[in-house]
Amino acid sequence: MEPSPVSGHRIRRRRIRPLLGAAVAVLAAGALTVTGLVSNAEAADVNVAKNAGFESGLANWTCSGGSGTTVSSPVHGGTTALKATPAGQDNAQCTQVVAVKPDSTYTLSSWVQGGYAYLGASGTGTTDVSTWTPDSSSWTQLTTSFRTGPSTTSVTVYTHGWYGQAAYFADDISVSGPDGGGGTDPAPEIPAAPAGLAVGTTTSSSVALSWNAVSGATGYTVYKDGAKATTSTGTSATITGLAADTAYQFAVTATNAAGESVKSATVSGRTAQSGGGNPNPGTSVPKHAVTGYWQNFNNGATVQKISDVPANYDIIAVSFADATGTPGGVTFNLDSAGLGGYSVDQFKADIKAKQAAGKSVIISIGGQNGTVSINDSTSATNFANSVYSMMQTYGFNGVDIDLENGLNATYMTQALRSLSSKAGSGLVITMAPQTIDMQSTSGEYFKTALNIKDILTVVNMQYYNSGSMLGCDGKVYSQGSVDFLTALACIQLEGGLDPSQVGLGVPASTSGAGSGYVSPSIVNAALDCLASGTTCGTFKPAKTYPGLRGAMTWSTNWDATSGNAWSNAVAPHVHGLP
């Protein structure tokens, strides 16, 4: 039951009689104003922050040094969240000036994830406040409160990370208190029906769909023959599990907090006949290869198209695939806006051109903030099916496993063997474990690599963001040296991997990682030490490994920012190994 206009507000008892007396006097004059009775009531609190969920990009927010961007994964609510990346002396601070009411209390909160994250308010006119949390792999809420001074009408609220730490994510920021005159974001309205629904690549068991974005939508629902088939936070989806050579009717709706739109116009899609062949173009990886990660986002490094990646790179790992709502399922969403209008059609064409030049382009799964889990047979099947679908849609040659939050060797092995059975012998499989993941053959990453040794292309362990680690001689080595690279590579080489399956993963520049950068000359010295026993440091392996695959870097974008200094120095050396 809603409160009455008077009882719903708090009026001090000692003021009722004078107010009633004034009302009676006005009644006698025939001009009672109801607002006079409630002028001292307190209005309901509102969120005075604008674009609090970053659904409108960085509108209303200012991020230092271009450190901020919006991403579609991970998000806490809606379809986008803030991602801000500290670099050098910049702690990736993002701020907004909000309108507040003087002498009032406000509750400040935000959901954060990733690296060290801080939340605070300055210019309050009283005591400025802040709170923080160390890095986390799941969403955590930060909350504090402040009171404005007697003449304070605006306050700066901010988030930031910490120097040398990983990127942080923030979403659903709230500055809850009295309206300071700036109002709050309007409540969402039910979105319009999507337009432009079209059928893309089809296989014997799947149909790819795409449509135009709808303003105000936070998600989309795809219908197959009138029944709900899947949901998506982007403007594309692939419907799988279909019968071969069969026609289906598809429609899509847009959704947000207000509800679901009417359905779009229906389109018909027909699956291909069975036995359509292997989508993998089957390019071969050279004996000695250079791998580079290509960023599907703008974090301050040079923005590239696939066509911009230098010919020095033999394997290009597109970073990263996105998790779907299906356990183990992944998809790829090209950040066209963040990459300067790079279209999906041009992206696909650039992949084909690289393959025509003898390069392999693969899709990387995971990254620092990857949320893909393959922990049972169902999720393993979903993973294999969805990666294979991406290979068919975009022409990827294979997959890179870069899960930094752990994996299950049993089910990841199942998933990759299932993918291999679908894609055939031309499949490229790479892995990028952290140093801790490859210290022992009993580790899940190492077990996975050994389990799929017959179909594994290369393991490019990340020799950075690590700290000290044990080498194969039982001694402790610090990152950033020839010994660190050679003594840790020795563990893999002596632990069962073929030399052709071992590569050295390093940052392309000091901006590419929080720690562990080594100059190209150090990388080349380590390659020579392992391949031919020359230019070693204090550690010298018991034998040489001339079949060593090569080197990897994060990333081609950071390499380009440094004038491609890394690839220009390391790639010729790799290709010249015995």
Disulfide bonds with the S-S distance in Angstrom:
Cys63-Cys94 2.07
Cys472-Cys490 2.13
Cys529-Cys536 2.03
